Amino acid sequence: MLLRWPYTFAVALSVAVGGAAIYYSQTLNVGLKDPEGFLGPAYIRLPMIALLIFAAGIVPQSVHRYGLKKSLPGMVTILRTEWNLRRVGHVATGMLAFYICYVSYRNLKSYLPELRQGESGQQLLYDKEFLQLDNLLFFGNVPAEVLHNLLGTTIMAQVLAILYVAYLPIVPITVGAVLVLVRDYSVGAWYATAISLNWVIGTISYYLLPTLGPAFYQPQSFYDLPENGASALQMSLVRGAFNFKEDPQGGAIYGIAGFASLHVSVVFTAALFLHYVGAARWIRAVGWTYLGFTLLATIYLGWHYIADDIGGLLIGWAAVAIGAVVTGNAKWQKRRKAAAEADAEAEEARAAAASPSAAPEPAP
């Protein structure tokens, strides 16, 4: 029964990555930290998001069904008939698994300077090799500088910065929205599992090929950009990195890592998921468009090398594929389930036809 629960893998994954974060925290004598974000710490932010999305879903639904005057008792009716403890438990499990994987990812990412050091004792980095690959792919040019010349460095810089930073609230909001609004528990588990896998696989990629990213390794290529939300975030990460290296036991968290791009992987996961579940056309269009702008912004603003984005796309694809299998949403699993249900219905029909009670009564 446990193996058939759609959250079995997500819970096991969160326990494993959470255990790894605790282990290295104890080994390095660096306390676990809950990264701050908009609306405060994640343990406050995520429940707030879930409650807001819940309200945003149930209120218009009640008004539509029962009218404005009867919307309040209508909400009570919807709660009583459509929201049982099982459904609430699935939503809470998905949010909790996502939260544990995310916080563990941020802490494991913060341990990079301590765990990935070269022979000199300095942090091991592969930026030089990634930069050379970028120059090779762009025929001796820096990709970001080519984009700056092509797109300009005024309006486009601000637009891409806004879209890039918008990712921070968008991720937990989409997780909450899918868990709360989609009534198929396995589909909600699929998305929560896929996003959680991004954090875990992304962390592994950071340790396999640690890099800083173009804006941190070669900042002179981005001096022509005006101040924007992305550059403010980059400076915040630089300050956090310096503070962490000076005092790893302090309150700072190290957050600089290039390969692979989790911005790209998570947005690709969302777009691919929306495509597979057959979301409304305009929603899918928004997802794919946002992915395109995200890919552009990572290079233009100096967050990532081209290889980082390719790695992000691979992680996003793997997360969706693995998430589908472990929650029973792969195409072959659905076909097998549909075939089993059809066989069961056919067997019931045959049994009913063969039953004596099904035989016609003799004419008088």
N, C-alpha and C positions, 0 to 999 in steps of 0.2 A: 504493500500500500504506500509506504514511504517513497519508494522509487517512482511511483506514478504521480506523486505530488509535484506540481510544476516548479516549486521553489526549492526542491531538494538540492539541486546543484548550486543555486545562488547562495543558499544558507551555508553549504559546505565551503564554497569559495570564500565567503566573508569570514568564516571561522579560520580558514587557512591563512589568508592574507592578514587578518587581524592578529593571529598568533605570530606571524613573521614580524609584524611591526612591533609587537610587545617584546619579542625576543631580542631584536636589534636595539630597541630602546634600552633594555636592561644591559645588554652587552656593551653598548657605547656610553652608558650612564647619561643618556639624553632623554628627558621626559617626553612622553607623548603629548602632542599639541592638537587642539581642535582649531583648524584654520578659520580665521575670521572671513566673513563675506558680507554681502548686502543683507540687511535685516539681522545682523549678529551671527553668533556661532551656528554651525550646521545643525546642532541638536535642537535649536530653537527655530531656525530657518525652515527646515524640512517639514515639521508638523504644521507650521504656519501656512506654508505653500499648499499642503494637502487640504487643510481646512478651507483656505480661500478658494481653491479649485472646486472643492466639494460644494461650497456655497454658490459659486458661479454656475455650477451645473444643476443644482436642485432648485434654486429660486426661479429661473426662467422656465424650467420644466413644469413647476407647479403653477405658475401664472398661465402658461400655455394650456394646461389641462383643465384647471379649475377657475380661471379668471382671477383678476386682481383682488377682488373682495374676499375670495375664498382661498387665496394663495397660502395663508398661514396654516389652516387645517389641512390643505392639500399637501404641504410639505411634511406634516405629521403622517399623513397617509402613505406618502412615498417612502418615508423612513421606515415605517412599519412593514410595508409590503415588499420593498426592494433592497433594504439594507439590513441583512442579518449579521450575526457575529462572524460567520464564515467569510462574508465579503469584506468586512472591516479587517479581519485577521489577514486576509490576502494583501490588502492595501498596506497595512502596517508592516508585514513581512517584506514586501518589496521595497518600501522606503528604508527600512532598517538595514537590509542587505546592501542597498545602494550607499547608504550613509557610512557603514563600516568599511566598505571597499574604498570609498572616496577618501575618508580620513586616513586610512592605512596607507593609501597611495601617496597622499601628501607628506606623511611622515617618512615613508621609505624613500621618497624623492629627496627629502631634506637630508638624508644620511649619505647621499652621494659623495660629498667631499671627504667624508670619513672612511667610507668603504671602498671607493675606487681611486686609489692613489698609485702613482708610478714609483719607479725606483728612487726618485729624488724626494719622495714624500709629498710631492705636490699632486693636486687632483689630476687624474688621467683624462685627457681630452683628445678628441679626434676632429676638432674644428678645421685644422689645416687640410686634412684629407677631403673633408666635405666641401670646403671652399674651393679646392682645386677641381673637384668634380663639377661644381657649379660653373666655374670659369670655362671648363672644357665643354659643357653642354651649351654655353652661351658664347662660344667661339672667342674666348679670352676676355669676356666682359663679366662684370658683376651683375647678376640678374636684377637685383633691386635698383641699381642705377639705371639699367635699361628701362625698367618700368617707370622710374621717376621722370625720365626724359620723355617717355611715351605718353604718360597720363598726367604729368604735371605734379606739383608738390603743394598745392593749395587746397582746393575743394576736395579732390580725391583723397588726400591724406586724412582729412577730417571724416569723410564718409566711411572709409575703410576702418578707421580707428573706432568709430561708433559701432559698426557692425561686428568688429572683432571683440570688443569688450562686452557687447551684448550677450555673448556666449555664456558669460558667468552666471547670469540669472536664468538664461534660457534652458540650460541643461536640467537643473532640478525641477523647473516648471514643467518641462515636457514629461519627465518621469512621473511627477504627481498627476498630470493630466491624463496620461495613459492608464495609470493605476486606478484613478477615481472614475473616469468617464467610460472606460471600456469594460463591459460586463463579463466578457470572456476572461476568466482568471488566467488561463494559460497564455493568452496574448499579452496581458499585463506582465506576467512573469517573464515572457520572452524579452520584452523591452528592458525591464529592470535588470535581467541577467546580462543582456548584451552590453548595456552601459557599464555595469559593474566589471565585465570582462575587459572593457577598454582600459579601466584604471589598472587592472592587474597586468595585462599584457604590455601596456605602455610602460609600467614600472620596470618590467623585465628588459624592455628595449633601452631604457635609460642606462641600465647597468651594462648591457652588452656593448653599446657604442655611445658613451657619454660625450655630449657636446654642450656648448653654451648657446650657440645660435649666432647668426651674423651680427645683430645689433649689439651683442655683448662682446663678440670676438673682434669685429672690425667696425667699430662705431662710426668711424669717419665717413663711411658710405651712407650714413643717414643724417649727417649734419644739416643737409638741405631741407629736411622736413620740419614743418612748424611744430610747436608743442601741441599735443593732442592727448586723448584719453589713453591711447596705447603707450605713448612715450612716458606718460605719468606712471602707468603700471610698470613699465620697464625700470624706471628709476626706483620705484618702490621695491621691486625684486632685487635690484642691486644693493639697496640699503639693507634689505633683509639678509642677503648673502654675506655682506661684510659683517653684520652683527652676529650672524650665526657662526661664522668662522672665528670671530673674536671670542665668543662665549657660547659654545654649543649647548650648554646647560641652561642658557637664558631663555627668554620668551620668543626670540626670533626663529623664523622657519626659512630654510633654504629652498627656493622655488625655481631655480634656473636649470632647464634641461631642454635640449633641442630635439634629439632623435628618440622616438618618432614624434610627429606632431599629433598630440591628442586633441587639439582643436579640430583638426581635419578628421581624425578617426571618429570622434564622437558625432560630429555633424554628418559625416557619411553614414554612420550607423543609423542615425535618426532618419535621414532621407531614404536609405535603403529599406528600413523597417516600414516606413509609411508607404513605400511602393509595394512591398510584399503583402501588407494587410489590406491594400485597396482603399486607402484613405481618399477623401474627396480630391478631385483633380487639382483644385486651387491650392490645397494644402501640400500636395506632392510637389507642385510647381514652386511653392515657397521654399520647401526643403532643398530641392536641387539648386535653386537660385542662390540660396544662402550658402550652400556648399561651394558654389563657384566663387562667390565673393570671399569666402573664408580662405580658399586656396590662393587667391590673388593677394589677400591681405597678409598672409603669412610671409610671403616673399617681399612684398612692397614695404612692409613695416619692419622687416628684419628679424622676425621671430624665428624663422626656420629656413633651412636649406631645401633644395628641391628633393633630395633624398629623404628628408624628414617627412615631406608631404606624401611621397610614394609609400613610405613606411606606414604613415597614418591611414592611407586608403586600404592597405593590406590588413591592418589591425581592425579597422571598421568592418571590412568584409568578413573576417574570421569571427569577430564577435557576434555578428548577426547570424552567421551559419551555425556556430556552436550553440548559441542561444536558442535557435530554432530546434535543434536536435534534442537538447537536454530538457526542453519544455514541451516536447511533443508537437511542435509546429512545423517540422520539415514536411515538404510535399509528399515524400514517400510514406511518412507516418500518417498523414491525413488520408492518403489514399487507402492505406491498410486499415485504418479505423473505419472509413466509410464502407469498405468492402466487408469488414466484420459486422458492422451494423446491418448492412443489406442482407448478409447471410442469416443473421439472427432473426430479422423480420421475415425472411422467406421460410425459415424453419418454423416460426410461430404460425405462419399462414398454413403450412402443410399440416402441422399438428392440429390446428383448428378444423381444417377440412376433414381430417381423419377421425375426429372425435365423434362418437355416436350422437351427441347432442346436436351436431351440425347436420345430421341426415334429415331430409325432409319427412314430415309426418305423412303417413298413408292417407289417401283420400277416404272419406266416410262412405 
